[in-house]
Amino acid sequence: MKEKLDHNNLPEHIAVIMDGNGRWAKKKGAARVFGHQNAIEAVREVTEGCAELGVHYLTLYAFSTENWGRPKLEVEALMQLLVSTISNEVETLMKNNVRLTAIGDLESLPKSCNHKLKEAIELTNSNTGLTLILALNYSGRWEILQAAKKIAQMVENDQLQSSEVNVSLWENLLSTKNIPDPELLIRTSGEMRISNFLLWQIAYTELYVTPVLWPDFRREHLYEAIFAFQQRERRFGKISEQVKS
């Protein structure tokens, strides 16, 4: 499948909703945490695959604001796993010239998690290849609400007139400031929803849903998603004839 890809038509930014860890574990008669532990290889495969292809940005939906409502033991295990994974993967990120960053309400994460994340972000800051963005304690509604509050505060402080509010201003107040909108959004596990992810940014993103559960997702599945993306005609509200001309 990799040989079939048009390397002149790669998405600049790929976003992934990593879904199916719990179901994967359940199929094996194990606790949900077992699925999260075995999802690390999928993260590594997709990150290295994007880096090798020359994709510029990869955003992984790692933990949503709604995930705090899951069983306490699962949330605690996820946080511990996140800390250990970030620590263990820094060497691989450096080897592949990957720059790590994150979006979301990071200050509300456990201190140990936040510390390791900031440490890894600083260590990889000078890398010039793929930018890997972890969406942690993130939701699209939370992000939009934060931007609205900032605008309201600016208007209240006489720093901004309502007539000055436009798309450019709004996008500069989002977590994804200076990051292009995703061109391709991949969701694993077959679920047909976007789960409060990048609600503003995916207005014209191509969606690709695969029944593959996230712990089983590998580079070949990534190539399949990109190949499907390359077969589509992106019209952005125009008609086909306008795009072709």
TILODREN-695373 format. One line per 8 residues: number of its first residue (from 1); their letters; for each residue x, y, z of C-alpha. Coordinates in nm, 4 decimals. Example, Ala and Ser with C-alpha at 12.3 -4.5 7.8 and 13.67 -1.06 7.14 Angstrom:
2
1	AS	1.2300/-0.4500/0.7800 ~ 1.3670/-0.1060/0.7140
***
This chain:
245
1	MKEKLDHN	0.0000/0.0000/0.0000 ~ 0.2850/0.2421/0.0728 ~ 0.4026/0.2157/-0.2885 ~ 0.0551/0.3199/-0.4081 ~ 0.0663/0.6523/-0.2243 ~ 0.1111/0.9792/-0.4115 ~ 0.3884/1.1446/-0.2123 ~ 0.3004/1.4785/-0.3723
9	NLPEHIAV	-0.0490/1.4633/-0.2236 ~ 0.0093/1.3755/0.1408 ~ -0.2081/1.5391/0.4073 ~ -0.0065/1.8011/0.5922 ~ -0.1917/1.7294/0.9154 ~ -0.3479/1.3986/1.0244 ~ -0.5610/1.3722/1.3390 ~ -0.6513/1.0422/1.5047
17	IMDGNGRW	-0.9260/0.9440/1.7479 ~ -0.7623/0.6406/1.9080 ~ -1.0632/0.4281/1.9989 ~ -1.1192/0.0645/2.0926 ~ -0.8670/-0.0081/2.3671 ~ -1.1313/-0.1265/2.6121 ~ -1.3065/-0.3500/2.3599 ~ -0.9731/-0.4944/2.2504
25	AKKKGAAR	-0.8966/-0.5900/2.6107 ~ -1.2459/-0.7273/2.6683 ~ -1.2099/-0.9574/2.3665 ~ -0.9023/-1.1006/2.5330 ~ -1.0754/-1.1401/2.8682 ~ -0.8578/-0.8732/3.0292 ~ -0.9149/-0.5454/3.2137 ~ -0.9544/-0.2267/3.0089
33	VFGHQNAI	-0.6141/-0.1044/3.1252 ~ -0.4566/-0.3949/2.9364 ~ -0.5898/-0.2415/2.6157 ~ -0.4377/0.0964/2.6961 ~ -0.1017/-0.0667/2.7675 ~ -0.1051/-0.2462/2.4338 ~ -0.1993/0.0705/2.2443 ~ 0.1514/0.2151/2.2810
41	EAVREVTE	0.2817/0.0179/1.9843 ~ 0.0071/0.1657/1.7644 ~ 0.1109/0.5168/1.8719 ~ 0.4720/0.4366/1.7875 ~ 0.3814/0.2845/1.4486 ~ 0.1657/0.5774/1.3392 ~ 0.4128/0.8392/1.4623 ~ 0.7085/0.6777/1.2873
49	GCAELGVH	0.4980/0.6121/0.9778 ~ 0.3975/0.9780/0.9491 ~ 0.7549/1.0906/1.0141 ~ 0.8904/0.8646/0.7399 ~ 0.6318/0.9799/0.4863 ~ 0.6951/1.3475/0.5554 ~ 0.3620/1.4353/0.7162 ~ 0.4151/1.7610/0.9060
57	YLTLYAFS	0.1597/1.7324/1.1894 ~ -0.0008/1.4416/1.3738 ~ -0.2586/1.5011/1.6490 ~ -0.3554/1.2119/1.8750 ~ -0.6666/1.2344/2.0927 ~ -0.5169/1.0843/2.4080 ~ -0.7528/1.1947/2.6874 ~ -1.0705/1.4017/2.6721
65	TENWGRPK	-1.2238/1.6191/2.9419 ~ -1.5100/1.3657/2.9530 ~ -1.2710/1.0777/3.0261 ~ -1.2459/1.1917/3.3892 ~ -1.5901/1.0340/3.4305 ~ -1.4510/0.6842/3.3727 ~ -1.3849/0.4470/3.6663 ~ -1.1271/0.5953/3.9037
73	LEVEALMQ	-0.8857/0.3017/3.8760 ~ -0.8846/0.3262/3.4974 ~ -0.8172/0.7015/3.5044 ~ -0.5324/0.6607/3.7536 ~ -0.3810/0.3812/3.5456 ~ -0.4091/0.5965/3.2319 ~ -0.2276/0.8853/3.3988 ~ 0.0517/0.6551/3.5228
81	LLVSTISN	0.0789/0.4995/3.1771 ~ 0.0976/0.8420/3.0186 ~ 0.3836/0.9479/3.2461 ~ 0.5851/0.6312/3.1821 ~ 0.5197/0.6360/2.8071 ~ 0.6297/0.9977/2.7667 ~ 0.9493/0.9238/2.9592 ~ 1.0249/0.6066/2.7636
89	EVETLMKN	0.9513/0.7494/2.4195 ~ 1.1625/1.0667/2.4314 ~ 1.4651/0.8810/2.2930 ~ 1.2568/0.7510/2.0000 ~ 1.1186/1.0978/1.9338 ~ 1.4714/1.2391/1.9232 ~ 1.5861/0.9586/1.6934 ~ 1.3039/1.0339/1.4484
97	NVRLTAIG	1.3446/1.4146/1.4724 ~ 0.9890/1.4467/1.6120 ~ 0.8852/1.7566/1.8045 ~ 0.6314/1.6959/2.0809 ~ 0.3674/1.9451/2.1898 ~ 0.0237/1.9263/2.3529 ~ -0.3158/2.0949/2.3552 ~ -0.5866/2.0987/2.6217
105	DLESLPKS	-0.6278/2.2010/2.9850 ~ -0.2793/2.0795/3.0740 ~ -0.2601/2.2591/3.4087 ~ -0.5430/2.0389/3.5405 ~ -0.3459/1.7198/3.4765 ~ -0.1740/1.5486/3.7725 ~ 0.1525/1.7269/3.8580 ~ 0.3722/1.4277/3.7711
113	CNHKLKEA	0.2079/1.3979/3.4311 ~ 0.2325/1.7688/3.3588 ~ 0.5990/1.7735/3.4651 ~ 0.6996/1.4839/3.2384 ~ 0.5041/1.6303/2.9496 ~ 0.6691/1.9721/2.9786 ~ 1.0092/1.8055/3.0112 ~ 0.9584/1.6052/2.6915
121	IELTNSNT	0.8252/1.9087/2.5050 ~ 1.1341/2.1075/2.6024 ~ 1.3757/1.8273/2.5099 ~ 1.2255/1.7834/2.1623 ~ 1.1618/2.1513/2.0948 ~ 1.4496/2.1876/1.8479 ~ 1.3485/1.8901/1.6326 ~ 1.2468/1.9884/1.2806
129	GLTLILAL	1.0543/1.6869/1.1504 ~ 0.7027/1.5768/1.2363 ~ 0.5203/1.7733/1.5066 ~ 0.3363/1.5272/1.7330 ~ 0.0465/1.6932/1.9158 ~ -0.1096/1.5170/2.2134 ~ -0.4660/1.6262/2.2914 ~ -0.4763/1.5813/2.6695
137	NYSGRWEI	-0.7632/1.6810/2.8953 ~ -0.9019/1.8301/2.5765 ~ -1.2413/1.8774/2.4181 ~ -1.3579/2.0898/2.1282 ~ -1.6340/2.2548/2.3321 ~ -1.3869/2.3405/2.6110 ~ -1.1515/2.4990/2.3567 ~ -1.4280/2.7037/2.1909
145	LQAAKKIA	-1.5551/2.8199/2.5303 ~ -1.2048/2.9305/2.6331 ~ -1.1694/3.1362/2.3148 ~ -1.5115/3.2959/2.3696 ~ -1.4163/3.3895/2.7275 ~ -1.0910/3.5508/2.6066 ~ -1.2797/3.7589/2.3510 ~ -1.5389/3.8631/2.6097
153	QMVENDQL	-1.2599/3.9682/2.8475 ~ -1.0860/4.1696/2.5748 ~ -1.4119/4.3497/2.4906 ~ -1.4791/4.4136/2.8602 ~ -1.1303/4.5645/2.8985 ~ -1.1835/4.7890/2.5926 ~ -0.9043/4.6042/2.4121 ~ -1.1318/4.4880/2.1330
161	QSSEVNVS	-1.4414/4.6035/1.9453 ~ -1.7023/4.3430/1.8507 ~ -1.6616/4.4498/1.4872 ~ -1.2989/4.3333/1.5044 ~ -1.3899/3.9727/1.5854 ~ -1.3152/3.7597/1.2796 ~ -1.1953/3.4119/1.1846 ~ -0.8276/3.5040/1.2102
169	LWENLLST	-0.8664/3.6470/1.5614 ~ -1.0694/3.3456/1.6732 ~ -0.8165/3.0932/1.5423 ~ -0.5334/3.2771/1.7170 ~ -0.7130/3.2174/2.0479 ~ -0.7486/2.8407/2.0007 ~ -0.5094/2.5760/2.1351 ~ -0.4113/2.5010/1.7757
177	KNIPDPEL	-0.2801/2.8488/1.7012 ~ -0.0155/2.8269/1.4238 ~ -0.1141/2.4644/1.3485 ~ -0.2964/2.4027/1.0170 ~ -0.6364/2.2361/1.0280 ~ -0.6285/1.8566/0.9835 ~ -0.6866/1.7408/0.6276 ~ -0.7520/1.3823/0.7361
185	LIRTSGEM	-0.9197/1.2556/1.0539 ~ -0.8881/0.8834/1.1270 ~ -1.1150/0.7126/1.3781 ~ -1.0545/0.3529/1.4777 ~ -1.3030/0.0948/1.6144 ~ -1.5783/0.1736/1.3643 ~ -1.7647/0.4308/1.5743 ~ -1.9319/0.6986/1.3587
193	RISNFLLW	-1.8818/1.0104/1.5695 ~ -1.6180/1.2768/1.6338 ~ -1.6406/1.2734/2.0150 ~ -1.5944/1.6446/2.0809 ~ -1.2598/1.6539/1.8975 ~ -1.1277/1.9614/1.7135 ~ -1.4811/2.0851/1.6454 ~ -1.3719/2.4133/1.4865
201	QIAYTELY	-1.0745/2.2719/1.2987 ~ -1.2407/1.9797/1.1173 ~ -1.5003/2.1841/0.9264 ~ -1.3625/2.0535/0.5948 ~ -1.1530/1.7610/0.7129 ~ -1.1868/1.4286/0.5307 ~ -1.3117/1.1575/0.7689 ~ -1.1879/0.7982/0.7566
209	VTPVLWPD	-1.3402/0.5376/0.9880 ~ -1.1888/0.1905/1.0197 ~ -1.3240/-0.1073/1.2177 ~ -0.9697/-0.1852/1.3356 ~ -0.9364/-0.1426/1.7121 ~ -0.6606/0.0985/1.8080 ~ -0.4169/-0.1547/1.9669 ~ -0.4165/-0.3416/1.6324
217	FRREHLYE	-0.3614/-0.0304/1.4175 ~ -0.0337/-0.0393/1.2240 ~ 0.1446/0.1500/0.9450 ~ -0.0371/-0.0446/0.6745 ~ -0.3671/0.0828/0.8150 ~ -0.2255/0.4368/0.8122 ~ -0.1279/0.3951/0.4467 ~ -0.4788/0.2684/0.3666
225	AIFAFQQR	-0.6307/0.5784/0.5255 ~ -0.4002/0.8114/0.3344 ~ -0.4674/0.6242/0.0091 ~ -0.8440/0.6652/0.0649 ~ -0.7875/1.0367/0.1311 ~ -0.5999/1.0716/-0.1972 ~ -0.8930/0.9264/-0.3940 ~ -1.1296/1.1986/-0.2762
233	ERRFGKIS	-1.2105/1.5308/-0.4374 ~ -1.1958/1.8115/-0.1829 ~ -1.4382/2.0856/-0.2930 ~ -1.4638/2.3181/0.0110 ~ -1.8198/2.4193/-0.0812 ~ -1.7499/2.4563/-0.4535 ~ -1.8693/2.2285/-0.7324 ~ -1.6526/1.9663/-0.9011
241	EQVKS	-1.6044/2.1657/-1.2207 ~ -1.4676/2.4636/-1.0273 ~ -1.2161/2.2489/-0.8431 ~ -1.0931/2.0816/-1.1622 ~ -1.0502/2.4128/-1.3419
***
